[in-house]
Amino acid sequence: MTDQPLIDLLKKLTLEEKIGQLLQLAAPFFEGTGTDGQITGPMASMGITEDIVKHTGSVLGLSGAKETIAAQQAHMKKNRLGIPLLVMADIIHGYKTIFPVPLAIGCSWDMEAAERSAEIAAAEASAAGVHVTFSPMVDLVRDPRWGRVMETTGEDAYLNGEFARAFVRGYQGKDLKHDLTRLAACVKHFAAYGAGEGGRDYNTVDMSERQMREYYLPAYQAALDEGAELVMTAFNTVDGIPAAGNKRLMRDLLRQEWGFQGVVISDWGAVKEMIPHGVAADEAEAACKAMLAGVDIEMMTTCYENHLKELVESGEIEEALIDEAVLRILQLKQKLGLFDRPFRGADPDRERDIVMSAEHRQAAREIATKSCVLLKNDSVLPLNREQKVAVIGPFAQNGDILGPWSWLGSKDETVQLIDGLKSKTDASRILTAEGSGIETVTEEQLEEALRTARHADVIVLALGEHSDMSGEAGSRADIRLPQAQLKLTARLKAAGKPMVAVLFNGRPLDLHGIYDVADAVLEAWYPGTEGGAAVADLLYGDRNPSGRLTMSFPFAVGQVPVYYNHFNTGRPQGVPDAQVRYVSQYLDIPNEPLYPFGYGLGYTTFGYSNPAISSGVMTVDQPLTVTVHVTNTGSVAGEEVVQLYVRDLSGEVVRPVKELKDFRKIKLQPGETQEVSFQLTEEQLRYHHADLAFASDAGKFSVFVGANSRDVQELEFRLDK
């Protein structure tokens, strides 16, 4: 179907039918969903009628091939022109087979793994009848108090962009119309949602346009360059205007400057939320501003439905704007092949065969092992299979390790830590005690834990956050583990046994009371369906930890936001001859994070030597080659993430102390040395100047190569222009 038939179809629609295409409702409104389209409770208060439902263009929250087919059949019978629904859902890190949360996948530094996770999620969801996923979320984050950091890949714009591309490739493939195992990707949340003040969800964002373009926009643009079909608006303000009503952001930047031709959808209720934001007096004004800004689909509020017709009739909105929005929606339905195959990939037989298949579970296990980060190890790990291990803590026998946005994930089908460990050795060598709840503890629990620990050779402490403690609306001011778990950790220290802390959580934590007490710390994040098996693989040394942090762990919450690519200030610490007090510092804690961006350990060690640069001068036409020798200086094979950073020593505007420009993930056998080579170009040195021009500066630069953003070796060069 070409655009002309779509234009012809558009001409047949009444204004009411056009407006219906701009509305997205949740599954319970529709027949065939188990509710028979009965509109009850809070949903009835929205004033939704059967006439509105039959005109509606998209639905969110349908699940299962049988249900999606039934709902689509019922809808197309009632819709006058038989226009199929778009079925959308939050497939964030897996459909039924749950992968590690995106922040954990980010810590793999493995684009193939990220793409594979999205490919499998798309295959399962498409078999269940889903067409569009509200993913990837590419918001740059610097504040771990914000619960949704678990849904991003970290604090670096370049790395986030690479992951954005990988997720889009995995979801969409190369041919959405004919490859029925793929989903259309919706990149979110446009824009700068991750920069809310105080780390509080839905909160105000206020930054310069230069800051936004330099750090927050690149990952969205990378996703769109890779072909993402939709963009979701953010809840927050941008330059004082809520994103859902921000014409400069959506029409001027997204559509005109970047040339985006796809569908823009609001987040849940975001159009109507312009009223409490204080930029719309009522629903009619909210509808007007959202349409003028270029929002095509309003999710789960009815400002468009209730007011666009009157706005057209009064002349405040041109019907041509509505036509443009509807045409974009019809074009997406065409790209997905829905006019030819309204049920698309929905197939109960395929769904039964592939959802939670052994192949998909094995992929989830593999990616989880790559995503965990070993933060500390004082010669305790890997465990010996002859040791007696006391597995203690609220996550020892707990399926709540899937994390937020694991929509259809089953805790009952999740491999718990205790089961993973028992699969590695004689079950009699694995002892267990609850020790504490996640937020509560009794003296009886502590005594039982201590008794159990005394019978063991080593303690594995399974600690973390309940999944509701992070994710959307999961902001926390105190990002330490709950006091109950800190009390348990301190009590078990008295047993005098080696102690390994395994952390299941969705954000970087303040680890005081853990890292300074435990002999080893493994950050497992929320590792997904195969989490217990993957963690056991790592603890027993069947896999060597290779994850590296993509978000800094603060020394204390008072540092937040803390991130590696900060500015130097005019009074940095360590300046010769500076008065010690009068520099930019805290009097009571270090400036540096506890664990920096890029950090992670394994069961071997790596040495860096002979860093070299091909020339002391770069030109626009002559890039440089940076090399370093990396040697596995330990006794087992291991993977290292070799990282390249750059600093512009004298920019037109202040530049960060380091910026990641490239990396290589290499695997070395014991004693093996590899020369790792990077090409550095003038284009990689460009940034947004005061006038927003994107260009480089002639002058001196430092280039750093090493194992993380802190432990690097430095070289210098000059850019001549």
GULODO-409800 format. One record per residue (C-alpha): residue in three letters; z, x, y. Coordinates in steps of 0.02 Angstrom, whole numbers, plus 50000, padded with zeros to 5 digits. Example, Ala and Ser with C-alpha at 12.3 -4.5 7.8 and 13.67 -1.06 7.14 Angstrom:
! residues 2
{ALA,{50390,50615,49775}};
{SER,{50357,50684,49947}};
This chain:
! residues 721
{MET,{50000,50000,50000}};
{THR,{49949,50072,50169}};
{ASP,{50029,50032,50337}};
{GLN,{49900,49897,50376}};
{PRO,{49963,49779,50240}};
{LEU,{50139,49812,50305}};
{ILE,{50084,49769,50481}};
{ASP,{50003,49612,50414}};
{LEU,{50164,49568,50323}};
{LEU,{50263,49600,50482}};
{LYS,{50153,49477,50577}};
{LYS,{50196,49341,50451}};
{LEU,{50383,49359,50481}};
{THR,{50473,49243,50600}};
{LEU,{50590,49323,50725}};
{GLU,{50738,49265,50619}};
{GLU,{50663,49345,50465}};
{LYS,{50633,49507,50559}};
{ILE,{50813,49512,50617}};
{GLY,{50868,49481,50438}};
{GLN,{50782,49641,50383}};
{LEU,{50896,49734,50504}};
{LEU,{51054,49671,50419}};
{GLN,{51146,49754,50276}};
{LEU,{51276,49655,50179}};
{ALA,{51392,49701,50036}};
{ALA,{51356,49648,49857}};
{PRO,{51472,49496,49848}};
{PHE,{51358,49400,49967}};
{PHE,{51217,49397,49840}};
{GLU,{51183,49294,49686}};
{GLY,{51174,49385,49521}};
{THR,{51321,49498,49564}};
{GLY,{51455,49409,49466}};
{THR,{51508,49312,49620}};
{ASP,{51356,49196,49617}};
{GLY,{51339,49226,49802}};
{GLN,{51503,49143,49843}};
{ILE,{51559,49196,50016}};
{THR,{51748,49192,50023}};
{GLY,{51894,49266,50116}};
{PRO,{51861,49393,50252}};
{MET,{51674,49388,50220}};
{ALA,{51666,49203,50261}};
{SER,{51743,49243,50430}};
{MET,{51583,49339,50473}};
{GLY,{51491,49172,50479}};
{ILE,{51366,49222,50345}};
{THR,{51263,49076,50281}};
{GLU,{51141,49062,50135}};
{ASP,{50996,49065,50259}};
{ILE,{51057,49231,50328}};
{VAL,{51078,49306,50155}};
{LYS,{50901,49259,50100}};
{HIS,{50828,49350,50252}};
{THR,{50938,49505,50230}};
{GLY,{50846,49668,50203}};
{SER,{50972,49777,50112}};
{VAL,{51130,49774,50009}};
{LEU,{51266,49902,49976}};
{GLY,{51384,49915,49830}};
{LEU,{51281,49842,49689}};
{SER,{51314,49932,49524}};
{GLY,{51231,49928,49355}};
{ALA,{51052,49892,49305}};
{LYS,{51089,49718,49243}};
{GLU,{51172,49668,49407}};
{THR,{51043,49748,49521}};
{ILE,{50898,49667,49427}};
{ALA,{50982,49497,49431}};
{ALA,{51021,49511,49617}};
{GLN,{50844,49568,49659}};
{GLN,{50767,49426,49558}};
{ALA,{50876,49296,49640}};
{HIS,{50844,49366,49813}};
{MET,{50656,49375,49796}};
{LYS,{50648,49195,49739}};
{LYS,{50740,49138,49895}};
{ASN,{50657,49254,50020}};
{ARG,{50505,49161,50089}};
{LEU,{50386,49309,50073}};
{GLY,{50470,49389,49922}};
{ILE,{50520,49547,50015}};
{PRO,{50632,49652,49900}};
{LEU,{50805,49714,49946}};
{LEU,{50846,49895,49976}};
{VAL,{50995,49938,49865}};
{MET,{51108,50069,49943}};
{ALA,{51271,50150,49886}};
{ASP,{51390,50295,49917}};
{ILE,{51333,50417,49782}};
{ILE,{51423,50566,49856}};
{HIS,{51462,50687,49714}};
{GLY,{51402,50592,49563}};
{TYR,{51371,50415,49506}};
{LYS,{51470,50399,49344}};
{THR,{51469,50582,49294}};
{ILE,{51573,50651,49437}};
{PHE,{51542,50827,49501}};
{PRO,{51662,50928,49609}};
{VAL,{51680,50863,49787}};
{PRO,{51549,50934,49907}};
{LEU,{51671,51058,49985}};
{ALA,{51697,51129,49811}};
{ILE,{51510,51134,49776}};
{GLY,{51493,51228,49940}};
{CYS,{51613,51359,49872}};
{SER,{51490,51394,49731}};
{TRP,{51367,51469,49858}};
{ASP,{51240,51409,49729}};
{MET,{51095,51304,49794}};
{GLU,{51024,51273,49621}};
{ALA,{51191,51202,49566}};
{ALA,{51199,51089,49718}};
{GLU,{51022,51027,49689}};
{ARG,{51057,50997,49505}};
{SER,{51213,50894,49545}};
{ALA,{51113,50783,49662}};
{GLU,{50970,50768,49537}};
{ILE,{51088,50707,49401}};
{ALA,{51176,50588,49520}};
{ALA,{51007,50517,49570}};
{ALA,{50951,50497,49389}};
{GLU,{51107,50399,49342}};
{ALA,{51110,50293,49501}};
{SER,{50925,50253,49496}};
{ALA,{50940,50195,49314}};
{ALA,{51076,50078,49378}};
{GLY,{50958,50009,49510}};
{VAL,{51012,50104,49667}};
{HIS,{50875,50155,49791}};
{VAL,{50967,50247,49931}};
{THR,{51121,50357,49934}};
{PHE,{51228,50385,50088}};
{SER,{51224,50572,50061}};
{PRO,{51220,50715,50102}};
{MET,{51358,50724,50231}};
{VAL,{51323,50883,50327}};
{ASP,{51453,50873,50465}};
{LEU,{51518,51045,50514}};
{VAL,{51708,51054,50499}};
{ARG,{51841,51168,50570}};
{ASP,{51997,51061,50553}};
{PRO,{52072,51034,50380}};
{ARG,{52184,50895,50444}};
{TRP,{52028,50786,50437}};
{GLY,{52021,50706,50265}};
{ARG,{51832,50704,50257}};
{VAL,{51817,50893,50250}};
{MET,{51807,50863,50061}};
{GLU,{51638,50780,50088}};
{THR,{51560,50925,50183}};
{THR,{51513,51101,50129}};
{GLY,{51615,51193,50260}};
{GLU,{51627,51277,50429}};
{ASP,{51463,51373,50441}};
{ALA,{51306,51297,50515}};
{TYR,{51183,51407,50419}};
{LEU,{51264,51380,50250}};
{ASN,{51284,51193,50281}};
{GLY,{51098,51184,50319}};
{GLU,{51053,51271,50157}};
{PHE,{51160,51150,50058}};
{ALA,{51089,51002,50154}};
{ARG,{50915,51052,50099}};
{ALA,{50971,51075,49919}};
{PHE,{51053,50904,49908}};
{VAL,{50901,50818,49984}};
{ARG,{50785,50905,49860}};
{GLY,{50897,50851,49717}};
{TYR,{50908,50670,49771}};
{GLN,{50727,50642,49824}};
{GLY,{50620,50757,49720}};
{LYS,{50437,50766,49774}};
{ASP,{50374,50589,49748}};
{LEU,{50494,50445,49780}};
{LYS,{50364,50314,49741}};
{HIS,{50322,50372,49566}};
{ASP,{50475,50472,49514}};
{LEU,{50592,50328,49473}};
{THR,{50736,50447,49434}};
{ARG,{50761,50491,49619}};
{LEU,{50846,50414,49769}};
{ALA,{50808,50414,49955}};
{ALA,{50936,50522,50045}};
{CYS,{51029,50468,50203}};
{VAL,{51096,50615,50301}};
{LYS,{51257,50581,50396}};
{HIS,{51349,50565,50513}};
{PHE,{51241,50591,50666}};
{ALA,{51314,50675,50760}};
{ALA,{51466,50791,50765}};
{TYR,{51578,50674,50666}};
{GLY,{51672,50824,50597}};
{ALA,{51738,50874,50768}};
{GLY,{51858,50730,50800}};
{GLU,{52006,50777,50909}};
{GLY,{52166,50817,50815}};
{GLY,{52077,50805,50648}};
{ARG,{52098,50617,50658}};
{ASP,{51963,50510,50579}};
{TYR,{51852,50405,50693}};
{ASN,{51925,50498,50843}};
{THR,{51845,50556,51004}};
{VAL,{51723,50702,51004}};
{ASP,{51696,50794,51167}};
{MET,{51592,50952,51174}};
{SER,{51453,51031,51274}};
{GLU,{51274,51000,51222}};
{ARG,{51254,51187,51195}};
{GLN,{51400,51189,51073}};
{MET,{51331,51039,50981}};
{ARG,{51156,51111,50967}};
{GLU,{51219,51282,50914}};
{TYR,{51340,51231,50777}};
{TYR,{51338,51045,50737}};
{LEU,{51156,50992,50742}};
{PRO,{51070,51125,50634}};
{ALA,{51123,51053,50465}};
{TYR,{51059,50879,50509}};
{GLN,{50894,50954,50562}};
{ALA,{50885,51054,50401}};
{ALA,{50906,50895,50299}};
{LEU,{50770,50808,50399}};
{ASP,{50654,50958,50383}};
{GLU,{50678,50941,50195}};
{GLY,{50621,50760,50209}};
{ALA,{50779,50653,50210}};
{GLU,{50721,50474,50233}};
{LEU,{50869,50401,50328}};
{VAL,{51000,50449,50457}};
{MET,{51170,50366,50474}};
{THR,{51254,50357,50643}};
{ALA,{51428,50427,50667}};
{PHE,{51581,50325,50715}};
{ASN,{51628,50442,50857}};
{THR,{51575,50460,51037}};
{VAL,{51452,50594,51089}};
{ASP,{51464,50639,51273}};
{GLY,{51567,50482,51303}};
{ILE,{51448,50362,51213}};
{PRO,{51475,50298,51036}};
{ALA,{51337,50366,50924}};
{ALA,{51279,50192,50871}};
{GLY,{51236,50152,51051}};
{ASN,{51183,50325,51109}};
{LYS,{51001,50315,51162}};
{ARG,{50992,50496,51215}};
{LEU,{51053,50552,51045}};
{MET,{50953,50432,50935}};
{ARG,{50790,50403,51029}};
{ASP,{50773,50554,51142}};
{LEU,{50837,50690,51026}};
{LEU,{50817,50623,50849}};
{ARG,{50654,50528,50868}};
{GLN,{50562,50608,51014}};
{GLU,{50619,50790,51009}};
{TRP,{50637,50806,50820}};
{GLY,{50501,50681,50775}};
{PHE,{50604,50583,50648}};
{GLN,{50507,50430,50590}};
{GLY,{50628,50364,50459}};
{VAL,{50764,50232,50458}};
{VAL,{50924,50244,50561}};
{ILE,{51071,50145,50492}};
{SER,{51241,50119,50570}};
{ASP,{51398,50163,50474}};
{TRP,{51506,50017,50416}};
{GLY,{51543,49908,50567}};
{ALA,{51498,50042,50694}};
{VAL,{51389,49929,50802}};
{LYS,{51528,49803,50833}};
{GLU,{51652,49946,50859}};
{MET,{51569,49981,51025}};
{ILE,{51680,49839,51089}};
{PRO,{51847,49927,51054}};
{HIS,{51767,50091,51107}};
{GLY,{51750,50009,51276}};
{VAL,{51562,50019,51306}};
{ALA,{51518,49839,51258}};
{ALA,{51601,49683,51324}};
{ASP,{51550,49579,51174}};
{GLU,{51439,49573,51020}};
{ALA,{51284,49533,51121}};
{GLU,{51303,49690,51227}};
{ALA,{51339,49792,51071}};
{ALA,{51180,49726,50989}};
{CYS,{51079,49764,51145}};
{LYS,{51142,49942,51158}};
{ALA,{51119,49979,50973}};
{MET,{50940,49914,50973}};
{LEU,{50895,50008,51132}};
{ALA,{50971,50165,51054}};
{GLY,{50861,50145,50900}};
{VAL,{50978,50086,50763}};
{ASP,{50868,49999,50634}};
{ILE,{50998,49930,50513}};
{GLU,{51169,49861,50559}};
{MET,{51291,49884,50416}};
{MET,{51418,49746,50384}};
{THR,{51433,49670,50557}};
{THR,{51323,49533,50629}};
{CYS,{51292,49580,50809}};
{TYR,{51104,49588,50776}};
{GLU,{51103,49430,50672}};
{ASN,{51199,49329,50800}};
{HIS,{51123,49394,50962}};
{LEU,{50955,49483,50948}};
{LYS,{50856,49321,50955}};
{GLU,{50938,49267,51118}};
{LEU,{50917,49444,51186}};
{VAL,{50730,49434,51151}};
{GLU,{50717,49260,51226}};
{SER,{50808,49317,51384}};
{GLY,{50696,49469,51401}};
{GLU,{50835,49598,51381}};
{ILE,{50757,49662,51220}};
{GLU,{50571,49673,51186}};
{GLU,{50521,49601,51019}};
{ALA,{50415,49758,50997}};
{LEU,{50575,49858,50974}};
{ILE,{50626,49744,50831}};
{ASP,{50451,49758,50758}};
{GLU,{50465,49948,50759}};
{ALA,{50631,49942,50668}};
{VAL,{50569,49817,50538}};
{LEU,{50411,49918,50508}};
{ARG,{50515,50074,50473}};
{ILE,{50618,49976,50346}};
{LEU,{50461,49907,50263}};
{GLN,{50387,50082,50258}};
{LEU,{50540,50145,50167}};
{LYS,{50526,50004,50041}};
{GLN,{50344,50053,50019}};
{LYS,{50389,50237,49994}};
{LEU,{50509,50185,49858}};
{GLY,{50374,50079,49777}};
{LEU,{50476,49919,49789}};
{PHE,{50328,49807,49829}};
{ASP,{50249,49857,49663}};
{ARG,{50411,49881,49564}};
{PRO,{50551,49780,49646}};
{PHE,{50674,49834,49511}};
{ARG,{50611,50013,49526}};
{GLY,{50711,50126,49408}};
{ALA,{50837,49996,49353}};
{ASP,{50836,50002,49164}};
{PRO,{50984,49952,49054}};
{ASP,{50919,50057,48909}};
{ARG,{50894,50214,49013}};
{GLU,{51060,50182,49098}};
{ARG,{51147,50175,48930}};
{ASP,{51061,50335,48871}};
{ILE,{51089,50449,49020}};
{VAL,{51243,50392,49115}};
{MET,{51386,50507,49065}};
{SER,{51275,50591,48937}};
{ALA,{51331,50752,48854}};
{GLU,{51199,50846,48953}};
{HIS,{51262,50778,49118}};
{ARG,{51444,50813,49073}};
{GLN,{51400,50991,49026}};
{ALA,{51314,51015,49195}};
{ALA,{51469,50946,49282}};
{ARG,{51578,51070,49187}};
{GLU,{51464,51214,49230}};
{ILE,{51460,51173,49415}};
{ALA,{51649,51148,49418}};
{THR,{51677,51323,49349}};
{LYS,{51568,51392,49490}};
{SER,{51661,51294,49623}};
{CYS,{51842,51346,49591}};
{VAL,{51907,51489,49699}};
{LEU,{52034,51616,49636}};
{LEU,{52142,51654,49788}};
{LYS,{52275,51765,49711}};
{ASN,{52300,51855,49545}};
{ASP,{52440,51980,49515}};
{SER,{52381,52028,49341}};
{VAL,{52429,51860,49265}};
{LEU,{52255,51790,49231}};
{PRO,{52162,51771,49121}};
{LEU,{52285,51693,48998}};
{ASN,{52302,51761,48823}};
{ARG,{52273,51636,48683}};
{GLU,{52431,51698,48595}};
{GLN,{52541,51655,48743}};
{LYS,{52648,51500,48750}};
{VAL,{52599,51408,48909}};
{ALA,{52708,51280,48999}};
{VAL,{52594,51161,49094}};
{ILE,{52704,51079,49224}};
{GLY,{52671,50970,49375}};
{PRO,{52603,50802,49427}};
{PHE,{52424,50853,49381}};
{ALA,{52462,50921,49208}};
{GLN,{52415,50755,49128}};
{ASN,{52324,50663,49266}};
{GLY,{52147,50597,49276}};
{ASP,{52156,50583,49465}};
{ILE,{52054,50742,49488}};
{LEU,{51889,50658,49531}};
{GLY,{51924,50650,49717}};
{PRO,{51876,50523,49850}};
{TRP,{51704,50442,49843}};
{SER,{51699,50451,49653}};
{TRP,{51644,50269,49660}};
{LEU,{51616,50230,49475}};
{GLY,{51704,50381,49403}};
{SER,{51829,50343,49266}};
{LYS,{51997,50430,49265}};
{ASP,{52014,50380,49083}};
{GLU,{51854,50474,49039}};
{THR,{51903,50627,49139}};
{VAL,{51957,50786,49049}};
{GLN,{52136,50817,49103}};
{LEU,{52204,50993,49123}};
{ILE,{52320,50979,48973}};
{ASP,{52174,50930,48861}};
{GLY,{52066,51071,48925}};
{LEU,{52202,51199,48888}};
{LYS,{52238,51129,48715}};
{SER,{52054,51148,48671}};
{LYS,{52070,51336,48698}};
{THR,{52214,51378,48582}};
{ASP,{52332,51307,48452}};
{ALA,{52403,51149,48530}};
{SER,{52579,51205,48481}};
{ARG,{52564,51344,48610}};
{ILE,{52543,51218,48751}};
{LEU,{52706,51144,48813}};
{THR,{52716,51016,48952}};
{ALA,{52832,50929,49073}};
{GLU,{52794,50818,49222}};
{GLY,{52909,50916,49337}};
{SER,{52884,50799,49484}};
{GLY,{52777,50660,49548}};
{ILE,{52651,50697,49683}};
{GLU,{52773,50647,49819}};
{THR,{52935,50615,49726}};
{VAL,{53051,50717,49616}};
{THR,{53215,50690,49525}};
{GLU,{53346,50812,49466}};
{GLU,{53309,50758,49288}};
{GLN,{53126,50804,49308}};
{LEU,{53170,50974,49378}};
{GLU,{53292,51011,49237}};
{GLU,{53166,50960,49105}};
{ALA,{53035,51071,49187}};
{LEU,{53153,51219,49189}};
{ARG,{53199,51193,49005}};
{THR,{53015,51186,48958}};
{ALA,{52974,51341,49060}};
{ARG,{53109,51443,48972}};
{HIS,{53020,51417,48805}};
{ALA,{52854,51482,48874}};
{ASP,{52778,51651,48911}};
{VAL,{52688,51590,49067}};
{ILE,{52694,51436,49179}};
{VAL,{52539,51344,49238}};
{LEU,{52589,51236,49385}};
{ALA,{52469,51090,49410}};
{LEU,{52491,51036,49591}};
{GLY,{52393,50945,49726}};
{GLU,{52354,50792,49827}};
{HIS,{52331,50614,49767}};
{SER,{52149,50569,49799}};
{ASP,{52204,50445,49934}};
{MET,{52280,50590,50031}};
{SER,{52107,50651,50081}};
{GLY,{51936,50574,50105}};
{GLU,{51893,50442,50236}};
{ALA,{52046,50389,50337}};
{GLY,{52142,50527,50247}};
{SER,{52193,50630,50398}};
{ARG,{52359,50724,50382}};
{ALA,{52458,50814,50515}};
{ASP,{52559,50913,50387}};
{ILE,{52438,50995,50266}};
{ARG,{52566,51076,50153}};
{LEU,{52590,51009,49980}};
{PRO,{52721,50870,49975}};
{GLN,{52901,50932,49975}};
{ALA,{52929,50868,49798}};
{GLN,{52802,50993,49732}};
{LEU,{52867,51135,49839}};
{LYS,{53040,51100,49772}};
{LEU,{52974,51105,49594}};
{THR,{52886,51270,49627}};
{ALA,{53043,51349,49699}};
{ARG,{53150,51287,49553}};
{LEU,{53030,51355,49422}};
{LYS,{53031,51525,49505}};
{ALA,{53209,51539,49439}};
{ALA,{53141,51539,49261}};
{GLY,{53081,51716,49292}};
{LYS,{52915,51687,49206}};
{PRO,{52741,51729,49270}};
{MET,{52677,51577,49363}};
{VAL,{52499,51517,49397}};
{ALA,{52472,51378,49526}};
{VAL,{52317,51270,49500}};
{LEU,{52279,51161,49651}};
{PHE,{52188,50994,49645}};
{ASN,{52154,50941,49824}};
{GLY,{52019,50897,49950}};
{ARG,{52056,51013,50096}};
{PRO,{52116,51188,50137}};
{LEU,{52305,51182,50132}};
{ASP,{52448,51274,50214}};
{LEU,{52502,51364,50055}};
{HIS,{52674,51425,50109}};
{GLY,{52791,51396,49964}};
{ILE,{52648,51420,49842}};
{TYR,{52550,51580,49874}};
{ASP,{52709,51677,49912}};
{VAL,{52797,51613,49755}};
{ALA,{52661,51600,49622}};
{ASP,{52587,51755,49540}};
{ALA,{52414,51679,49539}};
{VAL,{52332,51536,49635}};
{LEU,{52172,51448,49580}};
{GLU,{52097,51324,49703}};
{ALA,{52014,51196,49589}};
{TRP,{51982,51064,49724}};
{TYR,{51941,50896,49646}};
{PRO,{51832,50965,49505}};
{GLY,{51765,50802,49433}};
{THR,{51741,50725,49261}};
{GLU,{51748,50891,49167}};
{GLY,{51880,50966,49281}};
{GLY,{52013,51003,49151}};
{ALA,{51888,51087,49037}};
{ALA,{51814,51192,49179}};
{VAL,{51984,51250,49240}};
{ALA,{52033,51296,49061}};
{ASP,{51872,51397,49046}};
{LEU,{51927,51497,49198}};
{LEU,{52112,51515,49154}};
{TYR,{52073,51585,48983}};
{GLY,{51936,51699,49045}};
{ASP,{51791,51615,48955}};
{ARG,{51716,51606,49129}};
{ASN,{51748,51728,49270}};
{PRO,{51793,51644,49435}};
{SER,{51651,51666,49560}};
{GLY,{51686,51536,49696}};
{ARG,{51704,51592,49876}};
{LEU,{51781,51491,50017}};
{THR,{51667,51402,50140}};
{MET,{51814,51345,50244}};
{SER,{51958,51455,50301}};
{PHE,{52135,51422,50238}};
{PRO,{52254,51423,50387}};
{PHE,{52410,51530,50390}};
{ALA,{52495,51380,50472}};
{VAL,{52435,51212,50537}};
{GLY,{52472,51270,50714}};
{GLN,{52317,51381,50707}};
{VAL,{52201,51236,50675}};
{PRO,{52057,51234,50710}};
{VAL,{52040,51406,50632}};
{TYR,{51867,51471,50583}};
{TYR,{51784,51638,50559}};
{ASN,{51646,51629,50692}};
{HIS,{51762,51611,50841}};
{PHE,{51742,51692,51012}};
{ASN,{51829,51855,51054}};
{THR,{51907,51800,51221}};
{GLY,{51929,51920,51367}};
{ARG,{52097,51976,51299}};
{PRO,{52077,51999,51112}};
{GLN,{52209,52075,51002}};
{GLY,{52188,52260,50964}};
{VAL,{52109,52315,51129}};
{PRO,{52162,52495,51167}};
{ASP,{52282,52513,51314}};
{ALA,{52310,52324,51326}};
{GLN,{52488,52267,51354}};
{VAL,{52541,52199,51185}};
{ARG,{52605,52034,51252}};
{TYR,{52462,51988,51367}};
{VAL,{52326,51959,51239}};
{SER,{52263,51802,51154}};
{GLN,{52387,51780,51012}};
{TYR,{52530,51681,50938}};
{LEU,{52703,51756,50955}};
{ASP,{52761,51689,50787}};
{ILE,{52611,51694,50668}};
{PRO,{52451,51796,50648}};
{ASN,{52289,51743,50730}};
{GLU,{52197,51764,50565}};
{PRO,{52189,51632,50428}};
{LEU,{52283,51658,50266}};
{TYR,{52118,51664,50170}};
{PRO,{51957,51690,50270}};
{PHE,{51784,51614,50254}};
{GLY,{51689,51692,50110}};
{TYR,{51846,51748,50017}};
{GLY,{51873,51737,49830}};
{LEU,{51929,51842,49683}};
{GLY,{51875,51860,49502}};
{TYR,{51931,51953,49346}};
{THR,{51838,52108,49398}};
{THR,{51824,52207,49560}};
{PHE,{51675,52262,49663}};
{GLY,{51651,52416,49771}};
{TYR,{51534,52427,49921}};
{SER,{51455,52592,49967}};
{ASN,{51310,52672,50062}};
{PRO,{51276,52534,50188}};
{ALA,{51115,52576,50278}};
{ILE,{50993,52504,50403}};
{SER,{50808,52546,50405}};
{SER,{50803,52582,50592}};
{GLY,{50915,52584,50741}};
{VAL,{50791,52476,50837}};
{MET,{50722,52303,50801}};
{THR,{50576,52223,50890}};
{VAL,{50502,52049,50883}};
{ASP,{50367,52113,50765}};
{GLN,{50474,52239,50670}};
{PRO,{50620,52169,50568}};
{LEU,{50755,52279,50494}};
{THR,{50808,52303,50314}};
{VAL,{50995,52313,50280}};
{THR,{51049,52383,50112}};
{VAL,{51213,52412,50024}};
{HIS,{51261,52472,49850}};
{VAL,{51377,52355,49755}};
{THR,{51465,52417,49598}};
{ASN,{51564,52320,49469}};
{THR,{51717,52432,49463}};
{GLY,{51810,52326,49335}};
{SER,{51803,52301,49148}};
{VAL,{51713,52133,49131}};
{ALA,{51550,52061,49195}};
{GLY,{51563,51962,49356}};
{GLU,{51471,51880,49499}};
{GLU,{51487,51934,49679}};
{VAL,{51428,51847,49838}};
{VAL,{51366,51986,49952}};
{GLN,{51372,51923,50131}};
{LEU,{51278,51979,50288}};
{TYR,{51346,51943,50462}};
{VAL,{51285,51985,50637}};
{ARG,{51364,51997,50809}};
{ASP,{51273,51996,50975}};
{LEU,{51379,52116,51078}};
{SER,{51316,52059,51248}};
{GLY,{51238,51886,51258}};
{GLU,{51192,51778,51404}};
{VAL,{51333,51665,51347}};
{VAL,{51481,51715,51238}};
{ARG,{51434,51744,51057}};
{PRO,{51545,51735,50902}};
{VAL,{51630,51889,50829}};
{LYS,{51527,51862,50670}};
{GLU,{51392,51742,50610}};
{LEU,{51332,51726,50431}};
{LYS,{51146,51760,50422}};
{ASP,{51112,51783,50236}};
{PHE,{51194,51811,50067}};
{ARG,{51151,51861,49890}};
{LYS,{51239,51805,49732}};
{ILE,{51225,51943,49602}};
{LYS,{51292,51970,49426}};
{LEU,{51344,52144,49371}};
{GLN,{51402,52216,49206}};
{PRO,{51553,52334,49205}};
{GLY,{51506,52497,49290}};
{GLU,{51337,52431,49348}};
{THR,{51277,52465,49525}};
{GLN,{51144,52365,49616}};
{GLU,{51064,52396,49784}};
{VAL,{51067,52233,49880}};
{SER,{50936,52216,50017}};
{PHE,{50925,52096,50164}};
{GLN,{50785,52076,50290}};
{LEU,{50848,52040,50465}};
{THR,{50725,51968,50592}};
{GLU,{50726,51936,50778}};
{GLU,{50717,51750,50742}};
{GLN,{50888,51759,50658}};
{LEU,{50963,51825,50820}};
{ARG,{50913,51676,50926}};
{TYR,{51037,51552,50996}};
{HIS,{51048,51419,51131}};
{HIS,{51067,51492,51304}};
{ALA,{51147,51413,51456}};
{ASP,{50987,51316,51492}};
{LEU,{50977,51269,51306}};
{ALA,{50827,51383,51280}};
{PHE,{50827,51449,51101}};
{ALA,{50798,51636,51115}};
{SER,{50869,51808,51076}};
{ASP,{50941,51940,51192}};
{ALA,{50884,52119,51204}};
{GLY,{51029,52240,51180}};
{LYS,{51156,52300,51053}};
{PHE,{51206,52210,50894}};
{SER,{51326,52242,50753}};
{VAL,{51280,52198,50575}};
{PHE,{51414,52179,50442}};
{VAL,{51398,52176,50254}};
{GLY,{51537,52142,50131}};
{ALA,{51629,52026,50013}};
{ASN,{51689,51901,50144}};
{SER,{51698,51876,50331}};
{ARG,{51849,51993,50345}};
{ASP,{51814,52135,50223}};
{VAL,{51651,52208,50286}};
{GLN,{51567,52372,50331}};
{GLU,{51485,52385,50502}};
{LEU,{51320,52456,50563}};
{GLU,{51236,52446,50733}};
{PHE,{51060,52421,50799}};
{ARG,{50971,52377,50961}};
{LEU,{50846,52238,50992}};
{ASP,{50703,52289,51108}};
{LYS,{50594,52152,51183}};
